[in-house]
Amino acid sequence: MANQVKVTVIDPIAQEKAKLRVAAYARVSSDSADQLNSYLAQVDYYTRHIGENPDWELADIYADEGISGLDTRKRDEFNRMLADCRAGKIDRILVKSMSRFARNTRDSLHFMRELMRLGVTIRFEKENIDTGKLSSEQTATIYAAFAQMESTGHSSNMRLSVRMRMEKGIFTPSSMPYGYRLNGLEPEIVPEEAQVVRQIFAAALQGQGHTDITKWLNESGIERGHGRERWHYSMVSYILSNRFYTGDSDWQKTCATDTLPIRQVKNRGQKPKYAVEDDHPGIISREDFQRAQELIAARKALFYRGSAPSGSVYTGHIFCGHCGCVCRRKVTRGAVHWVCNHRNDGKELCPVPQIPEAALTAATLRLHNKLILHGQEILHPLLEQLREVRERELRSNSKLSDIDKEIANISGQNLVLTRLKNKGCIDSALALSQADELGRRLRDLRRLRRKVLETADEDEQIQATEAMLDYLDGAPWLDEVTPDLFENLVERVTVVSAGEVKFQLLNGPELTERLV
C-alpha cells in the first residue's frame, strides 16, 4: 500500500490592490492677478475629488497659466504631463472639458490615441466621456469637433471686438514700428530712433536705393533696437513703405484665418481694411512720404526695364542653380520669361538659359497638386521622425530634466500644503503666503523651461511641417499659381537647366520637376 501523502494547504496572502495613479490637467486664468487663486482652487478641488476615491492616488496636477489651447507646443505643463505618461507615472487623467485638452480634432485624436496606447485613460468631465470605455473614436471625434467650433467661436468673438474698435477709431496695435513706443495706449515717438527714420527718408529722397541705405546703416553702427545690431534690406523697405510715419494708420493689413489652425496672412481683400488719418504724432510729412514712394517706383521701373516684377507671384522666389543669383521677370514682344540676372547681362556669364513663365507655372501646379494627393503620407512620417528626435534631445537635456524635477517637487509641496490646510493643520493665512511663494517659483521655472525649449534647432522645421500639413488638409486643386502657395508650401525655386527646376519646401526638403 502506498504511503499516505500529507497535503498542507497554504492560504494565499491577501494582496493589497494597487491604487490607480490619477492626474488632473487644467488651464488657469490668463489674468495674472487671478492665476494663483485659480490654480489653488483647482488643486484644492482635484485633491479632494481624487482623495474621496479609495482606489485612487493623486499623481500630480498639471496647470498651464494663461496660454492658449490652440497650440500644444506652448503648453509646458501639458507636455510635462505627456512626458510623465510616457515614463509610466500616470494611469488616468481627469480633464474638465474636451476644449481644455486640445482645441482641434486632429490634436485631440493624436494625443488620445497615444495615451490609449500607453494604457492611460482620460475622463472629460463636462462631456461625460471616458476613453477607457469608448467602443470607437466616433463619439470623441464629434465632441472634439464641438470643441474646435467652440474655440473658433471664441477667436471670432475676439476678432469682432478688435474690428469694432477699428471701426470706432480707438484701436491700439500691440506693437509699434521702429521709431515709436507705447505710452499706455498711446503711440509715442522715440527721439533717437525717429532721427534715424528721418535720415532713411532723406537718403531715399536723394536717390539712394534700399541696398545703399542698408549698407550705410550697418557701417554707421546704428542699432535697430531691441538689442538687434544689423539692418536688413527688408527692414529698410518696411520703413520706407510704412504710412505710420506720417501720423496716419493702416489697420488690418494682415488678418487671421477663420478656421483652425489660425494663421496670420496678408489681407488681400478678404477682410475690411481701415485707413485712419492723424491717429498719432508723425515723424515725416505726408509730402515727403509720397515723394519717396514715387522715387522708389521710378527706380524699380528703371532697374527692371519693363519687367513689372511686382505683378508676379514668383518675384523673389526664383533663383539660378548655377550662380545662385535671383532671377528676374523679362517680357520680350509679349513673351514672359524668367532669367538669371547675370545671364541677362551676358550669355557668357551664366550657362542656365531663361525659362518660359508658362513652363514654370505648369511645373509649380504639378508640384502643388502632387502634394495635395501625396503630401500627407510623405509629411506625416517626417513629422513623427522630427518629433522623436526632438523628444530624445529633450530627454537627454540635463538642464531641462533638472527643471522638470524641480517643477514636480514644487507641485508636490503645493499638494501637501493644500492637504494640511484642508485638515486644519496649518493656518489659512500662512498657507496662502507659502502658496504664493511656491507659485512664484513655479512661474519662474516655467519661464526658464520655455527659454531652454526655444533653443532647440528642430522646432522651426517641426513647426514648418505642421503648418504645411495644415495647409494641405483641405487645400483646393489649383489651376493657377497663387501667393498662398509660396506662403504655405514653397520657400524657393531653383532653375537647374532648360528642362528642370527644384522646389525647396518650407520645411527644408527639395523636390524636382521637369519643365515640359
C-alpha positions as CSV (number, residue, x, y, z in Angstrom):
1,M,0.0,0.0,0.0
2,A,1.4,3.4,-0.9
3,N,2.4,5.7,1.9
4,Q,-0.2,8.2,3.0
5,V,0.6,11.6,1.4
6,K,0.1,14.5,3.7
7,V,-1.0,17.7,2.0
8,T,-1.0,21.0,3.8
9,V,-3.0,23.9,2.3
10,I,-1.2,27.3,2.5
11,D,-3.8,30.0,2.2
12,P,-2.9,32.8,-0.2
13,I,-1.7,36.1,1.2
14,A,-4.2,38.8,0.6
15,Q,-2.7,41.2,-2.0
16,E,-3.2,44.8,-1.5
17,K,-4.8,46.3,-4.6
18,A,-2.6,48.8,-6.3
19,K,-4.2,52.2,-6.5
20,L,-4.8,53.9,-9.8
21,R,-2.4,56.9,-10.2
22,V,-4.7,59.7,-11.3
23,A,-3.6,63.1,-12.6
24,A,-5.6,66.2,-13.4
25,Y,-5.0,68.7,-16.2
26,A,-6.3,72.3,-16.3
27,R,-5.7,75.7,-17.8
28,V,-5.9,78.5,-15.3
29,S,-7.0,82.1,-15.8
30,S,-4.9,84.3,-18.2
31,D,-5.4,87.2,-15.7
32,S,-2.1,87.3,-13.9
33,A,-3.8,88.7,-10.8
34,D,-6.1,85.7,-10.6
35,Q,-3.7,82.9,-11.6
36,L,-2.7,81.9,-8.1
37,N,-6.3,81.8,-6.8
38,S,-7.4,79.8,-9.9
39,Y,-4.6,77.4,-9.5
40,L,-5.1,76.9,-5.8
41,A,-8.8,76.4,-6.4
42,Q,-8.2,73.6,-8.9
43,V,-5.5,72.0,-6.7
44,D,-8.0,72.0,-3.8
45,Y,-10.9,70.6,-6.0
46,Y,-8.9,67.8,-7.6
47,T,-7.1,66.9,-4.3
48,R,-10.5,66.4,-2.6
49,H,-12.1,64.8,-5.6
50,I,-9.3,62.2,-6.1
51,G,-8.9,61.7,-2.4
52,E,-12.5,60.7,-2.0
53,N,-12.0,57.6,-4.2
54,P,-10.2,54.9,-2.1
55,D,-8.9,53.2,-5.2
56,W,-7.1,56.3,-6.5
57,E,-4.0,58.2,-5.5
58,L,-3.1,61.7,-6.8
59,A,-0.2,61.6,-9.2
60,D,0.1,65.3,-9.9
61,I,-1.9,68.3,-11.1
62,Y,-0.8,70.0,-14.3
63,A,-1.9,73.5,-15.0
64,D,-0.9,75.8,-17.8
65,E,-1.2,79.5,-16.9
66,G,-2.8,81.9,-19.4
67,I,-1.7,80.1,-22.5
68,S,-4.0,79.4,-25.5
69,G,-5.1,75.9,-26.1
70,L,-4.8,76.4,-29.9
71,D,-1.1,75.3,-29.9
72,T,0.0,72.4,-27.7
73,R,3.7,73.4,-28.3
74,K,3.2,76.4,-26.0
75,R,1.7,74.4,-23.1
76,D,4.7,73.4,-20.9
77,E,2.6,71.6,-18.2
78,F,0.7,69.7,-20.9
79,N,3.9,68.5,-22.4
80,R,5.3,67.6,-18.9
81,M,2.2,65.5,-18.3
82,L,2.7,63.7,-21.6
83,A,6.3,63.0,-20.6
84,D,5.2,61.6,-17.3
85,C,2.7,59.4,-19.1
86,R,5.4,58.0,-21.3
87,A,7.5,57.4,-18.2
88,G,4.7,55.2,-16.8
89,K,3.9,57.6,-13.9
90,I,0.2,58.1,-14.7
91,D,-2.7,55.7,-15.2
92,R,-5.6,58.1,-15.6
93,I,-6.1,61.8,-16.4
94,L,-9.1,64.0,-15.4
95,V,-9.9,67.0,-17.6
96,K,-12.7,69.5,-17.1
97,S,-13.7,69.5,-20.8
98,M,-12.6,68.5,-24.2
99,S,-11.8,72.1,-25.1
100,R,-9.3,72.3,-22.2
101,F,-7.4,69.3,-23.5
102,A,-7.0,70.3,-27.2
103,R,-8.9,72.7,-29.4
104,N,-8.9,70.9,-32.7
105,T,-10.0,67.5,-33.7
106,R,-6.6,66.4,-35.1
107,D,-4.7,67.2,-31.9
108,S,-7.4,65.6,-29.7
109,L,-7.3,62.3,-31.5
110,H,-3.5,62.3,-31.9
111,F,-2.9,62.6,-28.1
112,M,-5.8,60.4,-27.1
113,R,-4.5,57.6,-29.4
114,E,-1.0,58.0,-27.9
115,L,-2.2,57.9,-24.3
116,M,-4.5,54.9,-25.0
117,R,-1.5,53.1,-26.5
118,L,0.3,53.8,-23.3
119,G,-2.6,52.5,-21.2
120,V,-3.6,55.9,-19.9
121,T,-7.3,56.7,-19.9
122,I,-8.8,60.2,-20.0
123,R,-12.1,61.3,-18.5
124,F,-13.6,64.5,-19.8
125,E,-16.0,65.6,-17.0
126,K,-18.2,68.1,-18.9
127,E,-18.9,65.8,-21.8
128,N,-19.0,62.7,-19.6
129,I,-16.6,60.8,-21.9
130,D,-14.2,58.2,-20.6
131,T,-11.7,57.0,-23.3
132,G,-11.4,53.7,-21.3
133,K,-15.0,52.9,-22.2
134,L,-15.2,54.1,-25.8
135,S,-16.1,51.4,-28.3
136,S,-14.9,53.6,-31.2
137,E,-13.4,57.1,-31.7
138,Q,-16.6,58.3,-33.3
139,T,-18.0,59.9,-30.1
140,A,-14.7,61.5,-29.3
141,T,-14.5,62.9,-32.8
142,I,-17.9,64.5,-32.5
143,Y,-17.1,66.1,-29.2
144,A,-13.6,67.2,-30.4
145,A,-15.3,68.9,-33.4
146,F,-17.6,70.7,-31.0
147,A,-14.6,71.9,-29.0
148,Q,-13.0,73.1,-32.3
149,M,-16.2,75.0,-33.1
150,E,-16.2,76.5,-29.6
151,S,-12.6,77.6,-29.9
152,T,-13.2,79.1,-33.3
153,G,-16.2,80.9,-31.9
154,H,-14.1,82.4,-29.1
155,S,-11.5,83.5,-31.6
156,S,-14.2,85.0,-33.9
157,N,-15.6,87.0,-30.9
158,M,-12.1,88.4,-30.1
159,R,-11.6,89.4,-33.8
160,L,-15.0,91.0,-33.8
161,S,-14.1,93.0,-30.8
162,V,-10.9,94.2,-32.5
163,R,-12.8,95.1,-35.7
164,M,-15.3,97.1,-33.7
165,R,-12.5,99.1,-32.1
166,M,-11.0,99.7,-35.5
167,E,-14.3,101.0,-36.9
168,K,-14.6,103.4,-33.9
169,G,-11.0,104.6,-34.4
170,I,-10.0,103.5,-30.9
171,F,-7.8,100.5,-31.8
172,T,-4.2,100.4,-30.5
173,P,-1.7,97.9,-32.1
174,S,0.0,95.6,-29.7
175,S,3.4,96.6,-31.0
176,M,4.9,99.7,-32.5
177,P,7.2,100.1,-35.6
178,Y,10.8,101.3,-35.2
179,G,10.7,105.0,-34.1
180,Y,7.8,104.6,-31.7
181,R,6.9,103.0,-28.4
182,L,3.6,102.6,-26.5
183,N,3.0,105.0,-23.6
184,G,-0.1,103.4,-22.0
185,L,-2.4,103.1,-25.0
186,E,-0.9,106.0,-27.0
187,P,2.0,105.8,-29.6
188,E,4.9,107.9,-28.5
189,I,7.9,109.0,-30.6
190,V,11.4,107.7,-29.6
191,P,13.6,110.7,-30.4
192,E,16.8,108.9,-31.3
193,E,15.0,106.3,-33.5
194,A,12.9,109.0,-35.1
195,Q,16.1,110.8,-36.2
196,V,17.3,107.6,-37.9
197,V,13.9,107.3,-39.7
198,R,14.2,110.9,-41.0
199,Q,17.8,110.1,-42.2
200,I,16.5,107.0,-44.1
201,F,13.8,109.0,-45.9
202,A,16.2,111.8,-46.6
203,A,18.6,109.3,-48.2
204,A,15.7,107.8,-50.3
205,L,14.7,111.4,-51.4
206,Q,18.3,112.0,-52.6
207,G,18.0,108.9,-54.9
208,Q,19.8,106.3,-52.8
209,G,18.5,102.7,-53.1
210,H,17.5,100.3,-50.3
211,T,20.8,98.4,-50.6
212,D,22.9,101.5,-50.2
213,I,20.8,102.7,-47.3
214,T,21.1,99.3,-45.6
215,K,24.9,99.3,-46.1
216,W,25.2,102.9,-44.6
217,L,23.1,102.0,-41.5
218,N,25.3,98.9,-40.8
219,E,28.6,100.8,-41.4
220,S,27.5,103.6,-39.1
221,G,26.8,101.1,-36.3
222,I,23.2,102.3,-35.8
223,E,21.3,99.7,-33.8
224,R,17.8,98.6,-34.9
225,G,16.5,98.5,-31.3
226,H,15.6,95.6,-29.0
227,G,19.2,94.6,-28.9
228,R,19.5,93.9,-32.7
229,E,22.5,95.3,-34.3
230,R,22.3,94.5,-38.1
231,W,19.9,96.1,-40.5
232,H,18.5,94.2,-43.5
233,Y,17.1,95.3,-46.8
234,S,13.6,94.2,-45.8
235,M,13.6,96.4,-42.7
236,V,14.6,99.5,-44.7
237,S,11.9,98.6,-47.3
238,Y,9.3,98.3,-44.5
239,I,10.2,101.7,-43.0
240,L,10.1,103.5,-46.4
241,S,6.7,101.9,-47.3
242,N,5.0,102.4,-43.9
243,R,2.4,105.2,-43.8
244,F,2.5,105.1,-40.0
245,Y,5.4,107.5,-40.0
246,T,3.2,110.3,-41.4
247,G,0.9,110.1,-38.4
248,D,-1.7,108.0,-40.3
249,S,-2.5,104.4,-39.7
250,D,-3.5,101.4,-41.9
251,W,-5.2,98.8,-39.8
252,Q,-5.7,95.1,-40.6
253,K,-3.0,94.9,-43.3
254,T,-2.8,91.2,-42.2
255,C,-5.7,89.2,-40.9
256,A,-6.3,85.9,-39.1
257,T,-7.8,82.9,-41.0
258,D,-11.3,81.9,-39.9
259,T,-10.5,78.2,-39.4
260,L,-8.0,76.3,-37.3
261,P,-5.1,76.3,-37.3
262,I,-5.4,80.1,-37.1
263,R,-2.7,81.8,-39.0
264,Q,-1.9,85.5,-39.9
265,V,-2.0,86.0,-43.6
266,K,-1.7,89.1,-45.8
267,N,-5.1,90.8,-46.2
268,R,-5.7,90.8,-50.0
269,G,-9.3,91.9,-49.7
270,Q,-10.7,89.0,-47.8
271,K,-11.3,91.3,-44.8
272,P,-12.0,95.1,-44.5
273,K,-9.1,97.5,-44.1
274,Y,-9.1,100.7,-42.2
275,A,-7.3,103.9,-43.0
276,V,-7.1,106.4,-40.2
277,E,-5.7,110.0,-40.5
278,D,-3.9,112.0,-37.8
279,D,-4.0,109.0,-35.4
280,H,-0.7,109.8,-33.7
281,P,2.3,112.1,-33.9
282,G,4.1,111.9,-37.3
283,I,7.8,111.7,-37.9
284,I,7.9,112.8,-41.5
285,S,5.5,114.8,-43.7
286,R,2.9,113.2,-46.0
287,E,4.5,115.1,-48.9
288,D,8.0,113.6,-48.2
289,F,6.4,110.1,-47.9
290,Q,4.6,110.5,-51.2
291,R,7.7,111.8,-53.0
292,A,9.7,108.8,-51.6
293,Q,7.1,106.4,-53.0
294,E,7.2,108.0,-56.4
295,L,11.1,107.8,-56.5
296,I,11.1,104.2,-55.3
297,A,8.6,103.2,-58.0
298,A,10.7,105.1,-60.6
299,R,13.9,103.3,-59.5
300,K,12.1,99.9,-59.8
301,A,10.8,100.7,-63.3
302,L,14.3,101.7,-64.4
303,F,16.0,98.7,-62.8
304,Y,13.6,96.0,-64.1
305,R,13.4,97.7,-67.6
306,G,9.8,97.0,-68.1
307,S,9.5,93.6,-66.5
308,A,6.8,94.5,-63.9
309,P,8.1,92.3,-61.1
310,S,5.6,93.4,-58.5
311,G,2.8,91.9,-60.6
312,S,4.1,88.3,-60.3
313,V,3.7,85.8,-57.5
314,Y,7.2,84.4,-58.5
315,T,9.1,87.6,-57.6
316,G,11.9,86.9,-55.1
317,H,11.3,83.1,-55.2
318,I,13.2,82.1,-58.5
319,F,17.0,81.5,-58.3
320,C,19.7,80.4,-60.7
321,G,21.1,76.9,-60.0
322,H,24.5,77.8,-61.4
323,C,25.4,81.1,-59.7
324,G,22.7,81.4,-57.1
325,C,21.7,84.8,-58.4
326,V,18.0,85.8,-58.2
327,C,16.1,85.6,-61.5
328,R,14.1,88.4,-62.9
329,R,10.9,88.5,-64.9
330,K,11.5,89.6,-68.5
331,V,8.9,90.5,-71.1
332,T,10.0,90.4,-74.8
333,R,7.4,91.1,-77.5
334,G,4.7,89.8,-75.2
335,A,6.5,86.6,-74.2
336,V,7.3,86.3,-70.5
337,H,10.5,84.5,-69.3
338,W,12.5,84.3,-66.1
339,V,16.2,84.8,-66.5
340,C,19.2,84.9,-64.2
341,N,20.4,88.5,-63.6
342,H,24.0,87.5,-64.7
343,R,22.7,85.7,-67.8
344,N,20.7,88.8,-68.6
345,D,23.9,90.9,-68.6
346,G,25.6,88.4,-71.0
347,K,25.1,84.8,-72.0
348,E,28.8,84.1,-71.3
349,L,28.3,84.9,-67.6
350,C,25.9,82.1,-66.9
351,P,25.0,78.8,-68.8
352,V,21.5,78.5,-67.4
353,P,19.1,79.7,-70.1
354,Q,15.9,81.8,-69.5
355,I,12.8,79.7,-69.0
356,P,9.2,80.5,-70.1
357,E,6.9,81.5,-67.3
358,A,4.2,79.2,-68.8
359,A,6.5,76.1,-68.3
360,L,7.4,77.3,-64.8
361,T,3.7,77.7,-63.9
362,A,2.9,74.2,-65.2
363,A,5.7,72.7,-63.1
364,T,4.6,74.6,-60.0
365,L,1.0,73.5,-60.4
366,R,2.1,69.9,-60.8
367,L,4.1,70.0,-57.6
368,H,1.2,71.6,-55.7
369,N,-1.4,69.1,-56.9
370,K,1.0,66.2,-56.2
371,L,1.4,67.4,-52.7
372,I,-2.4,67.5,-52.3
373,L,-2.5,63.9,-53.4
374,H,0.5,62.5,-51.5
375,G,1.8,65.2,-49.2
376,Q,0.1,63.8,-46.1
377,E,1.6,60.4,-46.5
378,I,5.0,62.0,-47.1
379,L,5.0,64.7,-44.4
380,H,3.3,62.8,-41.5
381,P,6.2,60.2,-41.2
382,L,8.7,63.1,-41.5
383,L,6.9,65.0,-38.7
384,E,6.9,61.9,-36.4
385,Q,10.6,61.4,-37.0
386,L,11.3,65.1,-36.2
387,R,9.2,64.8,-33.0
388,E,11.0,61.7,-32.0
389,V,14.4,63.4,-32.5
390,R,13.1,66.4,-30.6
391,E,11.9,64.2,-27.7
392,R,15.2,62.3,-27.5
393,E,17.1,65.6,-27.3
394,L,14.8,66.9,-24.6
395,R,15.1,63.7,-22.6
396,S,18.9,63.9,-22.8
397,N,18.9,67.6,-21.9
398,S,20.1,67.5,-18.3
399,K,19.1,71.2,-17.7
400,L,15.6,70.5,-18.8
401,S,15.4,67.4,-16.7
402,D,16.5,69.3,-13.6
403,I,13.9,72.0,-14.2
404,D,11.2,69.3,-14.6
405,K,12.2,67.6,-11.4
406,E,12.1,71.0,-9.6
407,I,8.6,71.7,-11.0
408,A,7.4,68.3,-9.9
409,N,8.9,68.9,-6.4
410,I,7.2,72.3,-6.0
411,S,3.9,70.8,-7.3
412,G,4.2,68.1,-4.7
413,Q,4.8,70.8,-2.0
414,N,1.7,72.5,-3.2
415,L,-0.3,69.3,-2.8
416,V,1.0,68.7,0.7
417,L,0.2,72.3,1.6
418,T,-3.3,72.0,0.4
419,R,-3.9,68.8,2.3
420,L,-2.6,70.3,5.5
421,K,-4.8,73.4,5.0
422,N,-7.9,71.2,4.4
423,K,-7.2,69.2,7.6
424,G,-6.8,72.3,9.6
425,C,-3.2,71.6,10.4
426,I,-2.0,75.0,9.2
427,D,-3.3,78.5,9.4
428,S,-5.0,79.7,6.2
429,A,-3.0,83.0,6.1
430,L,0.3,81.1,6.4
431,A,-0.9,78.6,3.8
432,L,-1.7,81.4,1.3
433,S,1.7,83.1,2.0
434,Q,3.6,79.8,1.3
435,A,1.4,79.0,-1.7
436,D,2.2,82.5,-3.1
437,E,5.9,81.8,-2.8
438,L,5.6,78.4,-4.4
439,G,3.5,79.9,-7.2
440,R,6.2,82.5,-7.9
441,R,8.9,79.8,-8.1
442,L,6.7,77.7,-10.4
443,R,6.2,80.6,-12.8
444,D,10.0,81.4,-12.8
445,L,10.8,77.7,-13.6
446,R,8.2,77.6,-16.4
447,R,9.7,80.7,-18.0
448,L,13.2,79.2,-17.7
449,R,11.8,76.0,-19.3
450,R,10.4,77.9,-22.2
451,K,13.8,79.6,-22.8
452,V,15.5,76.2,-22.8
453,L,13.0,74.8,-25.3
454,E,13.3,77.9,-27.6
455,T,17.0,77.0,-28.2
456,A,16.2,73.7,-29.9
457,D,17.0,73.7,-33.7
458,E,14.3,71.2,-34.7
459,D,11.4,73.4,-33.6
460,E,11.4,75.6,-36.7
461,Q,11.4,72.5,-39.0
462,I,8.6,70.9,-37.0
463,Q,6.5,74.0,-37.0
464,A,7.0,74.4,-40.8
465,T,6.0,70.8,-41.4
466,E,2.9,71.2,-39.2
467,A,1.9,74.4,-41.0
468,M,2.3,72.6,-44.4
469,L,0.1,69.7,-43.2
470,D,-2.5,72.2,-42.0
471,Y,-2.5,74.0,-45.4
472,L,-2.7,70.7,-47.4
473,D,-5.6,69.5,-45.2
474,G,-8.5,70.6,-47.4
475,A,-6.4,72.7,-49.8
476,P,-8.1,73.2,-53.2
477,W,-6.8,71.8,-56.5
478,L,-5.2,74.8,-58.2
479,D,-5.3,75.8,-61.9
480,E,-3.3,79.0,-61.3
481,V,-0.4,79.8,-59.1
482,T,-1.4,81.9,-56.0
483,P,0.7,83.8,-53.4
484,D,-0.7,81.3,-50.8
485,L,1.4,78.5,-52.4
486,F,4.6,80.4,-51.6
487,E,3.4,81.5,-48.2
488,N,2.5,77.9,-47.1
489,L,4.5,75.4,-49.1
490,V,7.4,76.6,-51.2
491,E,10.4,78.6,-50.0
492,R,12.3,79.0,-53.3
493,V,12.5,77.6,-56.9
494,T,15.9,76.9,-58.4
495,V,16.3,76.7,-62.2
496,V,18.7,73.8,-62.8
497,S,18.6,73.7,-66.6
498,A,16.3,74.4,-69.5
499,G,14.3,71.3,-68.6
500,E,14.5,71.0,-64.8
501,V,13.7,73.0,-61.7
502,K,14.0,72.2,-58.0
503,F,11.4,73.3,-55.4
504,Q,12.6,73.8,-51.8
505,L,9.7,73.3,-49.4
506,L,9.3,75.5,-46.3
507,N,10.4,72.7,-44.0
508,G,13.7,72.0,-46.0
509,P,13.3,69.1,-48.4
510,E,13.8,69.6,-52.2
511,L,11.6,68.1,-54.9
512,T,12.5,68.1,-58.7
513,E,10.0,68.8,-61.5
514,R,10.6,68.6,-65.3
515,L,9.9,71.6,-67.5
516,V,7.7,70.5,-70.4
